[in-house]
Amino acid sequence: MDNVVCLDDLEPLARAKLSQMAYDYLAGGAEDEWTLRENRAAFQRIQLLPRVLVNVTKRNLATTVLGTPVSLPVLVAPMAFHGLYHAEGELATARGAASAGTLLVASTASNVTLEQIAAEVDAPKWFQLYVYRDRERTRDLVQRAAAAGYRALCVTVDTPLVGRRERDVRNRFHLPDGLTFANFADAVPEHSSGSALNAYVASLWEPSFSWGDLAWLRSLSPLPLVLKGVLHPEDAGLAVEHGVAGLIVSNHGGRQLDTVPAPITILPRIAEVVDGRAELLLDGGVRRGTDVLKALALGARAVLVGRPVLWGLAVGGAEGVRATLELLRAELALALALAGVTDVHAVPRSLIF
Ligand SMILES: Cc1cc2nc3c(=O)[nH]c(=O)nc-3n(C[C@H](O)[C@H](O)[C@H](O)COP(=O)(O)O)c2cc1C
């Protein structure tokens, strides 16, 4: 890891360790991957206009998300199947995130159980929920997450079906022997004509889940609800009316509907609608401290980072995850200083040119 200077340095190192199928599942997006590229391009189009002659000797990076303290405004996005990237899978990611003082959002689709992740480190975590057609199964999952001490329920709302990720179709993506959806007994079906993940999701997830079902979901546990995958400002308004505690402005890292805008582009409009009534988070294409700064300036309380964490996991296990987050921390601390800002809670909109 000594020659890793920025997050993008990790990707080729990770790639060299992975099968084509595992690498493509991580790297890919839906269809033409326009949104995948746009997530990066959108951050790069935004220019910062810094202030000078500010005493930046001390900067505060610590904040809270839904009341939980984090040492930097960067969380680990929920991602499926960490076992594809490291033998210790989600357990290593959990240790890495905890050692960097931030939250892991554990995916429904983990290769170890949510209880094992919770037991691995005594640090706050959130649980990401995919809603299953079988209501008892969904209820059970939510109640298990609450019992295991997860602090929030992050429901992914952009995935009634899985987007068409053509790399996975071509590779006939499937879980290698020994890896399962550990939270359940079902196996991912062997599927010879395309991605086995699509077949699993189409057979088990609930594509009819809609606004009217949120009250039921909330009744299952006392956990605050976060909706992940909101892009339309009108949906942000509806989410607030339905009493959600937080929103993650996200296009699932370009893996769902292709040709949608980058979250950072739509964030200002969503911030205007939400107007402080729910906490706003963002993910998609965050690779630099300056990206985090831009998101904060445009109304996010914190961001989540996805793929780079799995690059770090593949390269160095828990230590690699920690190192990935520490690189972002160092870049953000420097960006704050160079922009003349001393606190992540006070990043002015006027920093955006
Ligand atoms: C390999 C992989 C698996 C993912 N699995 C999930 C998942 O299980 N649940 C979910 O809500 N989002 C999932 N996502 C989306 C991430 O939570 C996040 O929205 C996205 O990766 C952020 O973009 P970035 O990778 O550019 O940082 C996954 C993303 C990747 C790359």
The ligand as a MOL file (V3000), in Angstrom:
LIG
                    3D

  0  0  0     0  0            999 V3000
M  V30 BEGIN CTAB
M  V30 COUNTS 31 33 0 0 0
M  V30 BEGIN ATOM
M  V30 1 C -20.2440 -4.1890 -5.8790 0
M  V30 2 C -21.3740 -3.3030 -5.4430 0
M  V30 3 C -22.4300 -3.8530 -4.7360 0
M  V30 4 C -23.4830 -3.0490 -4.3130 0
M  V30 5 N -24.4670 -3.6140 -3.5420 0
M  V30 6 C -25.4340 -2.8240 -3.0290 0
M  V30 7 C -26.3920 -3.3630 -2.1150 0
M  V30 8 O -26.3640 -4.5390 -1.7660 0
M  V30 9 N -27.3480 -2.5180 -1.6440 0
M  V30 10 C -27.3990 -1.1950 -1.9980 0
M  V30 11 O -28.2770 -0.4710 -1.5460 0
M  V30 12 N -26.4770 -0.6550 -2.8280 0
M  V30 13 C -25.5060 -1.4270 -3.3410 0
M  V30 14 N -24.5470 -0.8640 -4.1550 0
M  V30 15 C -24.5530 0.5860 -4.4190 0
M  V30 16 C -23.7350 1.3300 -3.3520 0
M  V30 17 O -24.3790 1.3320 -2.1080 0
M  V30 18 C -23.5310 2.8050 -3.7360 0
M  V30 19 O -24.7800 3.4030 -4.0150 0
M  V30 20 C -22.5810 3.0430 -4.8990 0
M  V30 21 O -21.6060 2.0390 -4.9950 0
M  V30 22 C -21.9130 4.3990 -4.7150 0
M  V30 23 O -21.1320 4.7150 -5.8000 0
M  V30 24 P -19.5130 4.5560 -5.8610 0
M  V30 25 O -19.2590 3.0930 -5.9560 0
M  V30 26 O -19.1940 5.3160 -7.0890 0
M  V30 27 O -18.9290 5.1760 -4.6040 0
M  V30 28 C -23.4940 -1.6580 -4.6150 0
M  V30 29 C -22.4250 -1.1220 -5.3390 0
M  V30 30 C -21.3760 -1.9160 -5.7480 0
M  V30 31 C -20.2330 -1.2970 -6.4820 0
M  V30 END ATOM
M  V30 BEGIN BOND
M  V30 1 1 1 2
M  V30 2 1 2 3
M  V30 3 2 2 30
M  V30 4 2 3 4
M  V30 5 1 4 5
M  V30 6 1 4 28
M  V30 7 2 5 6
M  V30 8 1 6 7
M  V30 9 1 6 13
M  V30 10 2 7 8
M  V30 11 1 7 9
M  V30 12 1 9 10
M  V30 13 2 10 11
M  V30 14 1 10 12
M  V30 15 2 12 13
M  V30 16 1 13 14
M  V30 17 1 14 15
M  V30 18 1 14 28
M  V30 19 1 15 16
M  V30 20 1 16 17
M  V30 21 1 16 18
M  V30 22 1 18 19
M  V30 23 1 18 20
M  V30 24 1 20 21
M  V30 25 1 20 22
M  V30 26 1 22 23
M  V30 27 1 23 24
M  V30 28 2 24 25
M  V30 29 1 24 26
M  V30 30 1 24 27
M  V30 31 2 28 29
M  V30 32 1 29 30
M  V30 33 1 30 31
M  V30 END BOND
M  V30 END CTAB
M  END
